[in-house]
Each structure stands twice: as structure tokens, then as C-alpha cells.
Amino acid sequence: MIGSSDRSKRLAWLVLLLAMTAGSIESLWITTPTVVAQDEAGEEEPAEDKPAPKKGKKKDDKAPAAEEGHSEEMVILWIIRISGSIGVLLFALSCYFIATVSRLFIELRPIVAMPPDLMEDIKQKMEKREYKGVYQSIKEKDCLFCKYASSGLAELSAGLAEARDAMERTAEVQVVEMEKKISMLAVLGSLGPMIGLLGTLKGMIASFMVIARSDAGIKASEVAEAISEALVITFEGVALSVPAIFFFAVFKNRVASISATTMFAADEFVRKLASAAKAAAGASKAAPPAAPKAS
């Protein structure tokens, strides 16, 4: 568990350092706003009142609708452009998050920990008292139930209490192994707001750079774009963090539930096997000795 935590921390710091490097490069060399001072001679002159042409009235009415539709179609492209390199990093982390959650949904299931066909096979062999076949079935399968049961069977000769202790130790190890698989969800839940905060700082710095470098007048479009960048990246970071924290809690509870259910089933199996062994030993002792043959 300690090694997994250290590895997750190192990976988190590496991703955060990568995000800071990408944001710094983009801020300083790629998207630094350039503000050109406006000349006094270039100021707009008040337009004279002119009558609107009657012939082009219908065309002008259709123009705003067309421009509005065009802007709505380009919203996704605008978000991609304004997110920059930090947005690309968040998109990569989102893809990794989706792949991890999908894999965990497949691996962390009760039917994977205790395959129904294996449990039915063990039950039938126990009823037929084929104990050697039961042991062979457990050794052949690689699942959580078999790991618990095999560790208990290895110590069953020393007593039922020792067998339970062995299964509990094995359960602790297996829970740690399963929690390693979900640890990256906690890392993503912590990294999302931090990367979003980095985007917020980058956008606010860019907006104040526009204001500081404006000699004659401030271009509202450049300031608004920088602020939009800060808000969009913050939103993307939070959008990654919230589901990551949620699914981390879901899978942590699932790990505890699967481990407890499997442990209960393995303990019941070992107890039944120990009772059957005691009954067989008692029957062999109670059997009368064979009568000697007459010469």
C-alpha cells in the first residue's frame, strides 16, 4: 500500500509539472497577447446619417441569422482553441479516466471474484465427497475465492483457527492489490482542480497583460478571450475531478463488499471441509476391527 501511494504521488507531481510547463510555454511564447497602440489619427469618425437602402433590406435581415448559426456551429472548435495545451492534457487525462473506469467495472465484479461455474462444481464435489477433486479445482482457478480458500487449506492441518488467520492475511494483501487499481482515480480527483487552477492563473495573467500593455485603449475582445480561457480550463478541470472522486468512492466500497463476501464464502467452505474431515476421521476410529479369519 505504501509503494502504491508513493507511486501515485510521483505520477501526480509529474502530471502537474507537465501541465505547468505546457501552460508557461503557451503563455510566454505562443499565446502572449500583442496589443498595438491605436493612433489618434486612426480613431473612428462619427458616421453620417444615411438612409438605409431599401433593396438590400431582405438580405440584411437574413445575415444575422446566418452569422448566429455559424457561431453556434463553431463553439466546440472555439473551446478546443481556447483550451490550449492545458486542455489537451486534460483531454488525455479524461481518456485515461474513461479507460480506467471501464476496466474496473469489468474486473471488480462478484462473478469474477467467485465464478458461478466454479462454485457449482465445488458444491457438487463436496456432496459427492470428492475432496481431492475439490482441491484440484481450487488450485486450477485464479480468482479471489480460490486465493482465500487455498491459503486456508494450506493451514487447515494446524487447526481451523490457523486456517482463518491465514485467510485473513491473504485478504489484507488482496484488498491492497485491488486498491492499487483504483488509486489513480483519487490522483485524477486531486489533479483536476489543480490543473484547472493553473488554467485560471494563466488566463488571468493574460487578461491583465492585455490591460497593462494597452496604451491608448483596451480591446475588450482580447480581455474577454483571456478570461474565457481561465473559466473554460477551470470548468474542464472540475469536470474531470468530480466523476473521478465519485467513482473512487464507488469502487472503494465495491472492493470492501467483494472482499467481505468472498471471505465469508471461503470461510464457510473451509469450515465445511474441516467438519467433513473430522467426521471421516471419527468414523474410521469408531469402525470395529476386522475379525480374524479362521484357520
N, C-alpha and C positions, 0 to 999 in steps of 0.2 A: 504493500500500500504506500510505503514511504517512497519507493522508487518511482511509482506511478505519479505521485504528487509532484515530485521534483521534475520529472519529465514534462508534465503538463505546464508547470510554471515556466520552464525554459522555453517551451514552444509558444506560450502566451507572450513572453517578453520578446521573442524573435518576431512574431507577427506584428506586435505593436511597434517595434523598432522599424520593421519594413514599412508599415503604414506611415510612420513619422518621416522616414526618408523619402518616400514617394510624395508625400504632401509638401515637404520642404522643396524638393526639386521642382515640383509643379508650380509652387508659389513664387520661387525665385527666378526660374528660367523659362517657364512655359506660359503661365497664365498671369504674369505680372501685368496689371492694367497700365496702359500707356495713356496718359492724359495730355492732350495738346491744348495749350492756352489759346483761347479764342481772341482774335484780333478785334479791335474796336471797329475797324472798317468792315469786318465781316458780319456784324450784327444784322439781324433780320430787320428789314424795314416794314413798317406797317403796310399791309396790303390795301390797295384801293378797293372801294366797294364797286364790284362789277356785277351786273346782272347774270344770274346763272343761265347757261344755255338750256333751252327747252328741249332740243333734240336729244341731248345726252342724258336726260333725266332717268330713263328706264335703265340704261347701262350703269349709272352710278348707284341706283338702288340695289342692283344685284352684286356690286363689287364688295360691300362689307360682308355679305353672307358668304361669298366665296372665300374671302380672306379669313373669316372666322372658322370656316370648315377646314381650311388649310392649317391653321394654327392648332386646331384640335387634333389633327392627324399627326402633327409633329411633336406632341407632348412627350412621348416616350423617347424620341431622339434627343429632345431638349434635356430630359432628365439624365440620359446617358452622357451627353456632352458636359453638362454642368457638374456631374459627379466626379469626373476626372479619374485620376489613378486610384484615389481612395475608394471610389465607387467600384472600380474594377476589383480591388482587393476584397471589398465587402461582398461582391457578387461571387467571387471564388470561394469565400468562406460560406456563403449561403448554399452553394452547390455541395460543398463538403458536408454541411449540416444535413441537407436532404438525404445524401447518400448514407450518412451515419444513422439517421433515424430509420431509414428503410431497412438497413441491415439489422439494427437492434430489434425492430418489430419481427423480423424473421427468426432471429436467434433466441431471443428471450421469450420463449413460449412454454407453457406447461407440457405440451405434447413433444417438445424437443427434449425437455428435462426427463420426462417419463413417457417414452414411446408406448402407445396403447398396445401394439403388437407384442412388444417385449413383456409388458405387464401381464397380458393374457397368457403368453407362453409360460411365464414363471408360475402363474396361478395353476395352470393345468398340470405342470410337472410337480408342483407341491402336492396337489391332490393325489397324484399317482405315486408319490414318494420317490420320485426320481431326483434325488438330491445332487447326484453327480451332474445330471443334465442342467439343473438349475445353476450350479456353479459355473458350468461351461458357458451358459447363455449370458451370465453376468460378465464373464471375462471377455467375451467376444464383442460386446457392445461398448460404445464410447459415448456415454451420456451421464448426466448428473446423478441419476439414481444408481447407476452401476458403480460410479466412483464412491458414493456413500456406502453402498452395500458391500462392495469388495473390501473396503477398509474395515468395516465391521466384521466381516467373515474372517479376515486375517487375524483378528484378535479374539475371536469367539472362543477359541480353545482356552483362553485365560479367564473367561467369565463374561457374563452379559454386561457388567458394568464397564469393563475394559473395552468391550466392543463399542459401547455407546460413546465412551470418551474418544475413541479413535474416529468415529463418525463425526463427532462434533469438531474435532480438529480439522478433519478434511472439509467440513462445511465452512469453517472460517477461511480456509485457503481458497475454496471455490468462490465464495462471496467476494473476496478481494479481486479475484480474476475477473469476475463479471462486472465489478465496479470500475475496473480499469477501462472496460469498453465504453462506459457512459461518462467517464471523467472529462472527455473532450467537450461534451455538451455544457458542462459547468465552465470550461475555459471560454467557449464561444459566448456564453451568457455574460461573462465578465468583460470580454474583449469588445463586444458590440458597443456599449456606451462609451468606452474609452476611445475607440476609433471614431465614433460619432462626435465626441467632444473635440477630437483633433480636427475633424472637418469644420466644426463650429468655429474654432480658433482661426483656422485657415481662411474661412470666408469673412470673418470679422476683420482680420488683418487686411485682407484685400479691399474691403469696403472703406476702411479708414485710410488706406494708401491712396485710393481714388480721391478722397476728400482732401488729404494732405497735399497732393500734387496738383490740385486744381487751383490755378492762379486767378483766372477770370471768372469761371463759373463751374458748378458741379454738374456732371452728367448723371441725371437720375437713373438712367438705364444701367450704367456700369455699377452704381452703388446697389441698385436693386438686384442685379445679377449676382453680385458677391454675397449679399445677404441670402438670396435664394439658395446659393451653393451651400452656405452654412446650415440652413434649415433642412435641405434635402439630404445631406450626408448624415445629419443628426437623426433624421427620420429613418434612414436606411440602417443605421447602427442599432437603434432601438427596435426596429422591425426584425432584426436578426437576434437580438438579445432576448426578447420576450418569449418567443417559442422555444428557444434553447433552454431557458430556465424551466419552462413548463414541462418539456419532455424529459429534462433531467430528473425532475421530481417524479414524473410518471414512471420512468424506468428504474429509479431507485426503489420505489415502492414495489415494482414488479419483481425486482431481484430479491427483495426480502420475502415476498409472498411465495415465489417459486422455490427458494431455498428452504423455507419453513415447511411447505407442503411436501417437497421431496424428502426432506429429513424425516418427517413423520411417517411417510410410506416406507422408507428404508428401515427405520426403527421397528416398525410393525413386522416387516419381513424378517429381520434378524431375530426378533422375539419368537416368531412362529417357528423359525428354523431351530432355534435353541430348544424350544419346547418339544419339537419333534425328535430332536437328538436325545433329550432326556428320556422321553417316552420309549424310544427304541432301546436305550441303554437299560432302563428299568425292566423292560420286557425280556431282554436277554438274561438279566440276573434272576428274574422270577421263574424262568423256564426250568423245569426239573431236569436233572441229569439223565442221560440216556441209560436205560437198563443194560447190564452186561449180557452178552449173548451166551446161551447155554452151550457148553462144550459137548 
